[in-house]
């Protein structure tokens, strides 16, 4: 599920940057699979808790997985929102500004997601703390990108709606 969510984000960003409406639609269509995985995993977790009645550390692990599943489903939903915006931006026509910011921030976010999943799978607390520390870097990068886009709008107001759409994508990534 983690790989699927990570791939959805990557595809949504590629759809945006490449103005590829077909790829954007693929991301939207694949949301069903992530939602299905969430339901299946929730069912497995409930059965595990009911039948095995895990205690202490086992229960903490099960609850961590349960919370992680919800977060991964939400990441898939955010990828869908970015894909929908990619379709909208592609229909609006060419915009040559803001894509570098989106690409850079998405690379950081995808790396954080990868590292978080790896830290969890390897029970690596230090790597998990590193992911948490990197969160502030993503927030700083988001703020910097927003400032750059606001400056661009002030210099050339003809592209306000397009730039606002790019800002919206950045917000989805940093959220």
Backbone as JSON Lines, residues from 0, in Angstrom:
{"i":0,"aa":"X","n":[0.83,-1.18,0.0],"ca":[0.0,0.0,0.0],"c":[0.88,1.26,0.0]}
{"i":1,"aa":"X","n":[1.96,1.2,0.74],"ca":[2.88,2.33,0.78],"c":[3.5,2.6,-0.58]}
{"i":2,"aa":"X","n":[3.9,1.53,-1.26],"ca":[4.46,1.69,-2.61],"c":[3.42,2.27,-3.57]}
{"i":3,"aa":"X","n":[2.19,1.8,-3.45],"ca":[1.12,2.31,-4.32],"c":[0.88,3.79,-4.09]}
{"i":4,"aa":"X","n":[0.83,4.2,-2.83],"ca":[0.61,5.62,-2.52],"c":[1.78,6.47,-3.03]}
{"i":5,"aa":"X","n":[3.0,5.99,-2.83],"ca":[4.18,6.72,-3.31],"c":[4.15,6.83,-4.83]}
{"i":6,"aa":"X","n":[3.82,5.75,-5.5],"ca":[3.73,5.77,-6.97],"c":[2.64,6.71,-7.46]}
{"i":7,"aa":"X","n":[1.54,6.77,-6.74],"ca":[0.44,7.66,-7.14],"c":[0.88,9.11,-7.08]}
{"i":8,"aa":"X","n":[1.61,9.47,-6.03],"ca":[2.1,10.84,-5.92],"c":[3.05,11.14,-7.07]}
{"i":9,"aa":"X","n":[3.97,10.23,-7.34],"ca":[4.94,10.43,-8.43],"c":[4.22,10.59,-9.77]}
{"i":10,"aa":"X","n":[3.25,9.73,-10.03],"ca":[2.51,9.82,-11.3],"c":[1.71,11.11,-11.39]}
{"i":11,"aa":"X","n":[1.12,11.53,-10.29],"ca":[0.33,12.78,-10.3],"c":[1.23,13.97,-10.62]}
{"i":12,"aa":"X","n":[2.43,13.99,-10.05],"ca":[3.37,15.08,-10.32],"c":[3.83,15.03,-11.77]}
{"i":13,"aa":"X","n":[4.13,13.84,-12.27],"ca":[4.52,13.72,-13.68],"c":[3.39,14.16,-14.6]}
{"i":14,"aa":"X","n":[2.17,13.81,-14.25],"ca":[1.03,14.24,-15.06],"c":[0.93,15.76,-15.09]}
{"i":15,"aa":"X","n":[1.18,16.38,-13.95],"ca":[1.13,17.84,-13.88],"c":[2.23,18.47,-14.72]}
{"i":16,"aa":"X","n":[3.45,18.04,-14.5],"ca":[4.6,18.66,-15.18],"c":[4.56,18.39,-16.68]}
{"i":17,"aa":"X","n":[4.17,17.17,-17.06],"ca":[4.14,16.81,-18.48],"c":[2.82,17.19,-19.16]}
{"i":18,"aa":"X","n":[1.9,17.76,-18.39],"ca":[0.56,18.09,-18.9],"c":[-0.08,16.87,-19.56]}
{"i":19,"aa":"X","n":[0.0,15.74,-18.86],"ca":[-0.45,14.46,-19.37],"c":[-1.78,14.09,-18.72]}
{"i":20,"aa":"X","n":[-2.85,14.41,-19.41],"ca":[-4.18,14.16,-18.86],"c":[-4.48,12.66,-18.74]}
{"i":21,"aa":"X","n":[-3.92,11.85,-19.61],"ca":[-4.12,10.41,-19.54],"c":[-3.51,9.83,-18.26]}
{"i":22,"aa":"X","n":[-2.3,10.26,-17.95],"ca":[-1.64,9.8,-16.72],"c":[-2.4,10.31,-15.5]}
{"i":23,"aa":"X","n":[-2.88,11.54,-15.56],"ca":[-3.67,12.08,-14.45],"c":[-4.92,11.24,-14.22]}
{"i":24,"aa":"X","n":[-5.58,10.85,-15.3],"ca":[-6.77,10.02,-15.17],"c":[-6.43,8.65,-14.61]}
{"i":25,"aa":"X","n":[-5.26,8.13,-14.96],"ca":[-4.82,6.84,-14.42],"c":[-4.68,6.93,-12.9]}
{"i":26,"aa":"X","n":[-4.12,8.03,-12.41],"ca":[-3.99,8.23,-10.96],"c":[-5.37,8.26,-10.32]}
{"i":27,"aa":"X","n":[-6.28,8.97,-10.92],"ca":[-7.64,9.06,-10.38],"c":[-8.3,7.69,-10.34]}
{"i":28,"aa":"X","n":[-8.13,6.93,-11.42],"ca":[-8.73,5.6,-11.49],"c":[-8.12,4.62,-10.48]}
{"i":29,"aa":"X","n":[-6.83,4.77,-10.2],"ca":[-6.14,3.87,-9.28],"c":[-6.5,4.12,-7.82]}
{"i":30,"aa":"X","n":[-7.18,5.21,-7.53],"ca":[-7.56,5.5,-6.15],"c":[-8.43,4.39,-5.58]}
{"i":31,"aa":"X","n":[-9.21,3.76,-6.43],"ca":[-10.06,2.65,-5.99],"c":[-9.21,1.54,-5.37]}
{"i":32,"aa":"X","n":[-8.07,1.25,-5.98],"ca":[-7.2,0.18,-5.46],"c":[-6.66,0.51,-4.08]}
{"i":33,"aa":"X","n":[-6.24,1.74,-3.88],"ca":[-5.73,2.13,-2.56],"c":[-6.85,2.08,-1.53]}
{"i":34,"aa":"X","n":[-8.03,2.55,-1.9],"ca":[-9.17,2.48,-0.98],"c":[-9.52,1.03,-0.64]}
{"i":35,"aa":"X","n":[-9.44,0.16,-1.63],"ca":[-9.71,-1.26,-1.41],"c":[-8.68,-1.86,-0.46]}
{"i":36,"aa":"X","n":[-7.42,-1.49,-0.65],"ca":[-6.37,-1.98,0.25],"c":[-6.63,-1.53,1.68]}
{"i":37,"aa":"X","n":[-7.07,-0.3,1.85],"ca":[-7.35,0.2,3.19],"c":[-8.45,-0.63,3.85]}
{"i":38,"aa":"X","n":[-9.51,-0.91,3.13],"ca":[-10.61,-1.69,3.68],"c":[-10.14,-3.1,4.03]}
{"i":39,"aa":"X","n":[-9.39,-3.73,3.13],"ca":[-8.89,-5.09,3.39],"c":[-7.97,-5.13,4.61]}
{"i":40,"aa":"X","n":[-7.08,-4.15,4.69],"ca":[-6.16,-4.13,5.84],"c":[-6.91,-3.86,7.14]}
{"i":41,"aa":"X","n":[-7.89,-2.97,7.09],"ca":[-8.71,-2.72,8.29],"c":[-9.41,-4.0,8.75]}
{"i":42,"aa":"X","n":[-9.93,-4.76,7.8],"ca":[-10.58,-6.02,8.14],"c":[-9.6,-7.0,8.76]}
{"i":43,"aa":"X","n":[-8.41,-7.11,8.19],"ca":[-7.38,-8.0,8.74],"c":[-6.98,-7.58,10.15]}
{"i":44,"aa":"X","n":[-6.86,-6.29,10.36],"ca":[-6.48,-5.78,11.68],"c":[-7.56,-6.09,12.69]}
{"i":45,"aa":"X","n":[-8.82,-5.87,12.32],"ca":[-9.91,-6.17,13.24],"c":[-9.96,-7.65,13.59]}
{"i":46,"aa":"X","n":[-9.78,-8.5,12.6],"ca":[-9.77,-9.94,12.86],"c":[-8.6,-10.33,13.75]}
{"i":47,"aa":"X","n":[-7.45,-9.74,13.5],"ca":[-6.27,-10.03,14.3],"c":[-6.5,-9.64,15.77]}
{"i":48,"aa":"X","n":[-7.05,-8.46,15.97],"ca":[-7.31,-8.0,17.34],"c":[-8.35,-8.88,18.01]}
{"i":49,"aa":"X","n":[-9.4,-9.22,17.28],"ca":[-10.48,-10.02,17.86],"c":[-10.04,-11.46,18.17]}
{"i":50,"aa":"X","n":[-9.29,-12.07,17.25],"ca":[-8.92,-13.48,17.42],"c":[-7.68,-13.68,18.3]}
{"i":51,"aa":"X","n":[-6.71,-12.81,18.14],"ca":[-5.43,-13.01,18.83],"c":[-5.3,-12.21,20.12]}
{"i":52,"aa":"X","n":[-6.07,-11.15,20.23],"ca":[-6.02,-10.27,21.39],"c":[-4.57,-9.93,21.76]}
{"i":53,"aa":"X","n":[-3.87,-9.25,20.85],"ca":[-2.46,-8.94,21.11],"c":[-2.3,-8.04,22.34]}
{"i":54,"aa":"X","n":[-1.19,-8.21,23.02],"ca":[-0.92,-7.43,24.23],"c":[0.33,-6.59,24.02]}
{"i":55,"aa":"X","n":[0.41,-5.53,24.77],"ca":[1.57,-4.65,24.9],"c":[2.2,-4.29,23.56]}
{"i":56,"aa":"X","n":[3.43,-4.71,23.3],"ca":[4.15,-4.27,22.11],"c":[3.47,-4.76,20.83]}
{"i":57,"aa":"X","n":[2.89,-5.94,20.85],"ca":[2.17,-6.42,19.66],"c":[0.97,-5.54,19.35]}
{"i":58,"aa":"X","n":[0.25,-5.14,20.39],"ca":[-0.9,-4.27,20.18],"c":[-0.46,-2.9,19.67]}
{"i":59,"aa":"X","n":[0.65,-2.39,20.18],"ca":[1.17,-1.11,19.7],"c":[1.54,-1.2,18.22]}
{"i":60,"aa":"X","n":[2.13,-2.32,17.81],"ca":[2.47,-2.51,16.4],"c":[1.21,-2.55,15.54]}
{"i":61,"aa":"X","n":[0.22,-3.29,15.99],"ca":[-1.03,-3.39,15.23],"c":[-1.7,-2.02,15.11]}
{"i":62,"aa":"X","n":[-1.71,-1.26,16.19],"ca":[-2.32,0.07,16.16],"c":[-1.52,1.02,15.28]}
{"i":63,"aa":"X","n":[-0.22,0.88,15.28],"ca":[0.63,1.7,14.4],"c":[0.32,1.41,12.94]}
{"i":64,"aa":"X","n":[0.18,0.15,12.64],"ca":[-0.17,-0.23,11.26],"c":[-1.54,0.34,10.9]}
{"i":65,"aa":"X","n":[-2.48,0.25,11.81],"ca":[-3.83,0.77,11.56],"c":[-3.79,2.27,11.25]}
{"i":66,"aa":"X","n":[-3.04,3.01,12.04],"ca":[-2.93,4.45,11.8],"c":[-2.18,4.74,10.51]}
{"i":67,"aa":"X","n":[-1.16,3.96,10.22],"ca":[-0.41,4.14,8.99],"c":[-1.25,3.9,7.75]}
{"i":68,"aa":"X","n":[-2.12,2.91,7.82],"ca":[-3.02,2.6,6.7],"c":[-3.9,3.81,6.39]}
{"i":69,"aa":"X","n":[-4.42,4.45,7.42],"ca":[-5.26,5.63,7.23],"c":[-4.46,6.74,6.56]}
{"i":70,"aa":"X","n":[-3.23,6.95,7.01],"ca":[-2.38,7.99,6.43],"c":[-2.04,7.68,4.97]}
{"i":71,"aa":"X","n":[-1.76,6.43,4.67],"ca":[-1.45,6.06,3.29],"c":[-2.66,6.26,2.38]}
{"i":72,"aa":"X","n":[-3.83,5.97,2.87],"ca":[-5.04,6.2,2.08],"c":[-5.21,7.69,1.81]}
{"i":73,"aa":"X","n":[-4.93,8.5,2.82],"ca":[-5.02,9.95,2.67],"c":[-4.0,10.46,1.65]}
{"i":74,"aa":"X","n":[-2.81,9.88,1.65],"ca":[-1.8,10.26,0.66],"c":[-2.32,9.94,-0.75]}
{"i":75,"aa":"X","n":[-2.96,8.78,-0.89],"ca":[-3.57,8.44,-2.17],"c":[-4.63,9.45,-2.58]}
{"i":76,"aa":"X","n":[-5.42,9.9,-1.61],"ca":[-6.44,10.91,-1.9],"c":[-5.8,12.23,-2.35]}
{"i":77,"aa":"X","n":[-4.7,12.6,-1.71],"ca":[-4.01,13.83,-2.1],"c":[-3.44,13.69,-3.51]}
{"i":78,"aa":"X","n":[-2.94,12.51,-3.86],"ca":[-2.44,12.27,-5.21],"c":[-3.57,12.45,-6.22]}
{"i":79,"aa":"X","n":[-4.76,11.99,-5.88],"ca":[-5.92,12.16,-6.76],"c":[-6.22,13.64,-6.94]}
{"i":80,"aa":"X","n":[-6.18,14.4,-5.86],"ca":[-6.45,15.84,-5.96],"c":[-5.42,16.53,-6.84]}
{"i":81,"aa":"X","n":[-4.16,16.12,-6.72],"ca":[-3.12,16.69,-7.58],"c":[-3.37,16.3,-9.03]}
{"i":82,"aa":"X","n":[-3.76,15.06,-9.26],"ca":[-4.06,14.61,-10.63],"c":[-5.24,15.39,-11.22]}
{"i":83,"aa":"X","n":[-6.25,15.63,-10.41],"ca":[-7.39,16.43,-10.89],"c":[-6.94,17.85,-11.24]}
{"i":84,"aa":"X","n":[-6.06,18.4,-10.42],"ca":[-5.53,19.73,-10.71],"c":[-4.65,19.69,-11.95]}
{"i":85,"aa":"X","n":[-3.91,18.61,-12.15],"ca":[-3.08,18.47,-13.34],"c":[-3.94,18.53,-14.6]}
{"i":86,"aa":"X","n":[-5.09,17.87,-14.55],"ca":[-6.0,17.91,-15.7],"c":[-6.51,19.33,-15.93]}
{"i":87,"aa":"X","n":[-6.82,20.01,-14.85],"ca":[-7.33,21.39,-14.96],"c":[-6.25,22.32,-15.52]}
{"i":88,"aa":"X","n":[-5.04,22.19,-15.0],"ca":[-3.93,23.04,-15.46],"c":[-3.62,22.75,-16.93]}
{"i":89,"aa":"X","n":[-3.64,21.48,-17.31],"ca":[-3.38,21.13,-18.71],"c":[-4.41,21.76,-19.63]}
{"i":90,"aa":"X","n":[-5.66,21.8,-19.18],"ca":[-6.72,22.41,-19.99],"c":[-6.58,23.93,-20.08]}
{"i":91,"aa":"X","n":[-5.93,24.54,-19.08],"ca":[-5.77,26.0,-19.07],"c":[-4.69,26.47,-20.04]}
{"i":92,"aa":"X","n":[-3.84,25.59,-20.45],"ca":[-2.77,25.99,-21.36],"c":[-1.44,26.1,-20.67]}
{"i":93,"aa":"X","n":[-0.48,26.57,-21.41],"ca":[0.92,26.57,-20.96],"c":[1.16,27.56,-19.82]}
{"i":94,"aa":"X","n":[1.89,27.09,-18.85],"ca":[2.43,27.92,-17.78],"c":[3.87,27.48,-17.6]}
{"i":95,"aa":"X","n":[4.78,28.39,-17.7],"ca":[6.19,28.01,-17.63],"c":[6.8,28.25,-16.26]}
{"i":96,"aa":"X","n":[6.02,28.63,-15.29],"ca":[6.58,28.98,-13.99],"c":[5.92,28.15,-12.9]}
{"i":97,"aa":"X","n":[6.71,27.71,-11.95],"ca":[6.2,27.01,-10.79],"c":[6.46,25.52,-10.8]}
{"i":98,"aa":"X","n":[6.77,24.97,-11.96],"ca":[6.97,23.52,-12.05],"c":[8.24,23.07,-11.33]}
{"i":99,"aa":"X","n":[9.27,23.9,-11.36],"ca":[10.51,23.53,-10.68],"c":[10.26,23.41,-9.18]}
{"i":100,"aa":"X","n":[9.46,24.33,-8.63],"ca":[9.13,24.28,-7.22],"c":[8.35,23.02,-6.87]}
{"i":101,"aa":"X","n":[7.4,22.69,-7.73],"ca":[6.6,21.48,-7.52],"c":[7.49,20.25,-7.59]}
{"i":102,"aa":"X","n":[8.35,20.19,-8.58],"ca":[9.24,19.03,-8.74],"c":[10.15,18.88,-7.53]}
{"i":103,"aa":"X","n":[10.73,19.98,-7.08],"ca":[11.66,19.93,-5.95],"c":[10.94,19.49,-4.67]}
{"i":104,"aa":"X","n":[9.81,20.1,-4.39],"ca":[9.07,19.75,-3.17],"c":[8.56,18.31,-3.24]}
{"i":105,"aa":"X","n":[8.09,17.89,-4.4],"ca":[7.59,16.51,-4.51],"c":[8.71,15.5,-4.32]}
{"i":106,"aa":"X","n":[9.9,15.82,-4.79],"ca":[11.05,14.92,-4.57],"c":[11.33,14.77,-3.08]}
{"i":107,"aa":"X","n":[11.3,15.88,-2.36],"ca":[11.54,15.82,-0.91],"c":[10.45,15.02,-0.21]}
{"i":108,"aa":"X","n":[9.21,15.25,-0.59],"ca":[8.08,14.57,0.06],"c":[8.14,13.07,-0.23]}
{"i":109,"aa":"X","n":[8.41,12.7,-1.47],"ca":[8.49,11.28,-1.81],"c":[9.65,10.6,-1.09]}
{"i":110,"aa":"X","n":[10.76,11.29,-0.95],"ca":[11.9,10.74,-0.21],"c":[11.52,10.55,1.27]}
{"i":111,"aa":"X","n":[10.84,11.51,1.84],"ca":[10.4,11.38,3.23],"c":[9.46,10.19,3.39]}
{"i":112,"aa":"X","n":[8.52,10.05,2.47],"ca":[7.58,8.94,2.54],"c":[8.32,7.61,2.43]}
{"i":113,"aa":"X","n":[9.23,7.52,1.47],"ca":[10.04,6.31,1.31],"c":[10.8,6.0,2.6]}
{"i":114,"aa":"X","n":[11.45,7.02,3.16],"ca":[12.23,6.81,4.38],"c":[11.35,6.43,5.57]}
{"i":115,"aa":"X","n":[10.16,7.01,5.63],"ca":[9.24,6.66,6.73],"c":[8.8,5.2,6.61]}
{"i":116,"aa":"X","n":[8.47,4.77,5.42],"ca":[8.06,3.38,5.22],"c":[9.22,2.42,5.51]}
{"i":117,"aa":"X","n":[10.41,2.8,5.09],"ca":[11.58,1.98,5.35],"c":[11.89,1.92,6.84]}
{"i":118,"aa":"X","n":[11.79,3.06,7.52],"ca":[12.04,3.09,8.97],"c":[11.05,2.19,9.7]}
{"i":119,"aa":"X","n":[9.8,2.23,9.26],"ca":[8.79,1.4,9.9],"c":[9.07,-0.09,9.65]}
{"i":120,"aa":"X","n":[9.36,-0.43,8.4],"ca":[9.57,-1.84,8.07],"c":[10.8,-2.42,8.76]}
{"i":121,"aa":"X","n":[11.78,-1.57,9.05],"ca":[13.01,-2.04,9.69],"c":[13.04,-1.72,11.19]}
{"i":122,"aa":"X","n":[11.95,-1.16,11.69],"ca":[11.88,-0.74,13.1],"c":[13.08,0.12,13.48]}
{"i":123,"aa":"X","n":[13.39,1.08,12.61],"ca":[14.55,1.94,12.79],"c":[14.1,3.29,13.35]}
{"i":124,"aa":"X","n":[14.2,3.44,14.65],"ca":[13.74,4.65,15.32],"c":[14.53,5.88,14.89]}
{"i":125,"aa":"X","n":[15.83,5.74,14.73],"ca":[16.65,6.89,14.32],"c":[16.23,7.41,12.95]}
{"i":126,"aa":"X","n":[15.98,6.5,12.03],"ca":[15.53,6.91,10.7],"c":[14.16,7.57,10.78]}
{"i":127,"aa":"X","n":[13.3,7.08,11.64],"ca":[11.99,7.69,11.83],"c":[12.12,9.11,12.37]}
{"i":128,"aa":"X","n":[13.02,9.31,13.33],"ca":[13.26,10.66,13.86],"c":[13.83,11.58,12.79]}
{"i":129,"aa":"X","n":[14.65,11.03,11.92],"ca":[15.21,11.83,10.82],"c":[14.09,12.3,9.89]}
{"i":130,"aa":"X","n":[13.13,11.45,9.63],"ca":[11.98,11.84,8.81],"c":[11.24,12.99,9.48]}
{"i":131,"aa":"X","n":[11.06,12.89,10.79],"ca":[10.37,13.96,11.52],"c":[11.16,15.26,11.42]}
{"i":132,"aa":"X","n":[12.47,15.2,11.54],"ca":[13.29,16.41,11.43],"c":[13.19,17.01,10.03]}
{"i":133,"aa":"X","n":[13.09,16.18,9.02],"ca":[13.0,16.66,7.64],"c":[11.66,17.35,7.35]}
{"i":134,"aa":"X","n":[10.68,17.1,8.18],"ca":[9.37,17.73,7.97],"c":[9.48,19.25,8.0]}
{"i":135,"aa":"X","n":[10.28,19.79,8.88],"ca":[10.44,21.25,8.94],"c":[11.13,21.77,7.68]}
{"i":136,"aa":"X","n":[12.01,20.97,7.09],"ca":[12.65,21.38,5.84],"c":[11.62,21.45,4.71]}
{"i":137,"aa":"X","n":[10.68,20.51,4.69],"ca":[9.63,20.55,3.68],"c":[8.76,21.79,3.88]}
{"i":138,"aa":"X","n":[8.44,22.1,5.13],"ca":[7.65,23.3,5.41],"c":[8.39,24.56,4.97]}
{"i":139,"aa":"X","n":[9.69,24.62,5.24],"ca":[10.48,25.78,4.81],"c":[10.51,25.89,3.29]}
{"i":140,"aa":"X","n":[10.68,24.75,2.62],"ca":[10.7,24.73,1.16],"c":[9.36,25.18,0.58]}
{"i":141,"aa":"X","n":[8.29,24.74,1.22],"ca":[6.94,25.17,0.79],"c":[6.81,26.69,0.9]}
{"i":142,"aa":"X","n":[7.2,27.25,2.05],"ca":[7.11,28.69,2.25],"c":[7.95,29.45,1.23]}
{"i":143,"aa":"X","n":[9.13,28.95,0.94],"ca":[10.0,29.58,-0.04],"c":[9.37,29.55,-1.44]}
{"i":144,"aa":"X","n":[8.79,28.43,-1.79],"ca":[8.13,28.3,-3.1],"c":[6.94,29.24,-3.2]}
{"i":145,"aa":"X","n":[6.18,29.36,-2.14],"ca":[5.02,30.26,-2.15],"c":[5.48,31.71,-2.32]}
{"i":146,"aa":"X","n":[6.55,32.09,-1.62],"ca":[7.07,33.46,-1.77],"c":[7.51,33.72,-3.21]}
{"i":147,"aa":"X","n":[8.19,32.75,-3.81],"ca":[8.64,32.91,-5.2],"c":[7.46,33.05,-6.15]}
{"i":148,"aa":"X","n":[6.43,32.25,-5.93],"ca":[5.25,32.33,-6.79],"c":[4.48,33.64,-6.58]}
{"i":149,"aa":"X","n":[4.44,34.12,-5.36],"ca":[3.77,35.4,-5.1],"c":[4.52,36.54,-5.8]}
{"i":150,"aa":"X","n":[5.83,36.48,-5.78],"ca":[6.64,37.48,-6.48],"c":[6.34,37.43,-7.97]}
{"i":151,"aa":"X","n":[6.25,36.23,-8.5],"ca":[5.94,36.07,-9.93],"c":[4.57,36.68,-10.26]}
{"i":152,"aa":"X","n":[3.59,36.46,-9.4],"ca":[2.26,37.02,-9.62],"c":[2.32,38.54,-9.6]}
{"i":153,"aa":"X","n":[3.07,39.1,-8.68],"ca":[3.18,40.56,-8.6],"c":[3.84,41.13,-9.84]}
{"i":154,"aa":"X","n":[4.78,40.4,-10.42],"ca":[5.47,40.87,-11.62],"c":[4.64,40.7,-12.88]}
{"i":155,"aa":"X","n":[3.8,39.67,-12.92],"ca":[3.0,39.38,-14.12],"c":[1.66,38.81,-13.69]}
{"i":156,"aa":"X","n":[0.68,39.68,-13.56],"ca":[-0.62,39.27,-13.02],"c":[-1.49,38.53,-14.03]}
{"i":157,"aa":"X","n":[-1.02,38.35,-15.25],"ca":[-1.83,37.66,-16.25],"c":[-2.02,36.18,-15.93]}
{"i":158,"aa":"X","n":[-1.16,35.63,-15.09],"ca":[-1.18,34.2,-14.83],"c":[-1.63,33.87,-13.4]}
{"i":159,"aa":"X","n":[-2.38,34.76,-12.79],"ca":[-2.76,34.57,-11.39],"c":[-3.46,33.24,-11.16]}
{"i":160,"aa":"X","n":[-4.46,32.91,-11.94],"ca":[-5.22,31.67,-11.69],"c":[-4.35,30.43,-11.88]}
{"i":161,"aa":"X","n":[-3.49,30.45,-12.88],"ca":[-2.61,29.3,-13.1],"c":[-1.62,29.14,-11.95]}
{"i":162,"aa":"X","n":[-1.05,30.23,-11.49],"ca":[-0.09,30.17,-10.4],"c":[-0.78,29.75,-9.1]}
{"i":163,"aa":"X","n":[-1.99,30.21,-8.89],"ca":[-2.73,29.79,-7.7],"c":[-2.97,28.28,-7.73]}
{"i":164,"aa":"X","n":[-3.22,27.74,-8.9],"ca":[-3.38,26.29,-9.01],"c":[-2.09,25.56,-8.65]}
{"i":165,"aa":"X","n":[-0.96,26.1,-9.06],"ca":[0.34,25.51,-8.7],"c":[0.54,25.61,-7.19]}
{"i":166,"aa":"X","n":[0.16,26.74,-6.6],"ca":[0.27,26.9,-5.15],"c":[-0.59,25.86,-4.44]}
{"i":167,"aa":"X","n":[-1.75,25.6,-4.99],"ca":[-2.65,24.6,-4.41],"c":[-1.98,23.22,-4.42]}
{"i":168,"aa":"X","n":[-1.3,22.89,-5.51],"ca":[-0.59,21.61,-5.6],"c":[0.53,21.56,-4.54]}
{"i":169,"aa":"X","n":[1.25,22.65,-4.41],"ca":[2.3,22.7,-3.39],"c":[1.73,22.46,-2.0]}
{"i":170,"aa":"X","n":[0.58,23.03,-1.75],"ca":[-0.07,22.85,-0.44],"c":[-0.45,21.39,-0.22]}
{"i":171,"aa":"X","n":[-0.94,20.72,-1.24],"ca":[-1.29,19.31,-1.14],"c":[-0.05,18.48,-0.81]}
{"i":172,"aa":"X","n":[1.07,18.86,-1.39],"ca":[2.32,18.13,-1.13],"c":[2.82,18.35,0.29]}
{"i":173,"aa":"X","n":[2.67,19.55,0.79],"ca":[3.23,19.86,2.11],"c":[2.28,19.53,3.24]}
{"i":174,"aa":"X","n":[1.02,19.29,2.9],"ca":[-0.02,19.06,3.89],"c":[0.21,17.87,4.71]}
